[in-house]
Amino acid sequence: ALTGTNGASTDGNGLKVQMVRIKNLGANSLTIKSGASNGHTGFFTATTGIIVPAGAHLQLFTNDNGDDIDATHKTWDLTGTGTQTSEWTVVMG
């Protein structure tokens, strides 16, 4: 579950991710891939993923591409320094 703008949990089960925006707040690059377990497709591949450089923004639109969010399609893996921080905006529908 994600935290919504009102602080409550948001459940995207049965929806597609329409847009994702990531701001890397860290001093090092952040790599985002489809999760190794229950990976969600549509934006990120499990093999190479996408690298967001330090201080950069990444915004992607899918136009209904990828899997619906469900029990077996729900995770993205992030690789950074271990203390890396980022801001996320996810639009589902």
N, C-alpha and C positions, 0 to 999 in steps of 0.2 A: 504494500500500500504506500501511497505517496501522501505527504502532508499538503492539504489544500490551503488556499489563501486565508481561510478562517481558522486554521490550525487543526482542523479535523482530518481524519484519514479519508483519502479518496480512493475508491475502488474502480479500476478500469476494466474489470472482467467483462468480456464480450464486446469490448470496443477496440477500435484500431487507433494507433498513435498517428495523429495527423501532422503534428509538428513537434520538434524538440529544439530547444535553445539551451546551450551550455556556455557558461562563462567560467573560464579557468582562473581561479583566484590565487593559485599557487605560483611559486617561483620556478617550477619545472613543468615539462610537458605532461599531459594527461592522455592516456590511451583508453579508448572506449571500444569494447567488442561485444558481440552477442554473447550472452552468458554460456559458460561451459556446461552448466546444469540448467535446464528449462530456459534456454536462450530465446530471446525475442528477436525476430528478423524484421527487416524493413529499412533499418538505418545502418546497422553495424554488422559486419561479418565476424564469424568466430575466429578466422585465421589472421587477418591483418588489422581489422578495426579502423578507427579514425583517430589521428593524433590531434589534440587541441594544444597548441603552444601556450606557454606561460603568458597570462594576461589577455589571451585571445578569446573571442566569441565564436561559436559555431551555431548556425541555425539551419535546420533541414526540414523540408516539407515532403510528405509522401504521397499525397493524393490517393489515400486508401490502399497504399502498398503495404505488404507484410502481413504477418499473422494477426488475428484477433488476440487480445490479451486473454490468457486463460492459464490453467494450472501448469501446462507444459510449455508455454511461451510467455515468459514474464520477466526474465532477468537480463541485465547488461552487466558486464564485468568492467571495472575501472582499475587501471594500473597507474600509479604515481609513486610518490615517495613514502606513502603510508600516513603522512600527515597532510596530504594534498586536500585542498578544499575547492569546491565549485558550487555555482548557483545553477539551478535547472528550472526550465519552464517546459511543461509537457501538455500538449493539447490533444485530447482524445475525443473521438466521436464515431 
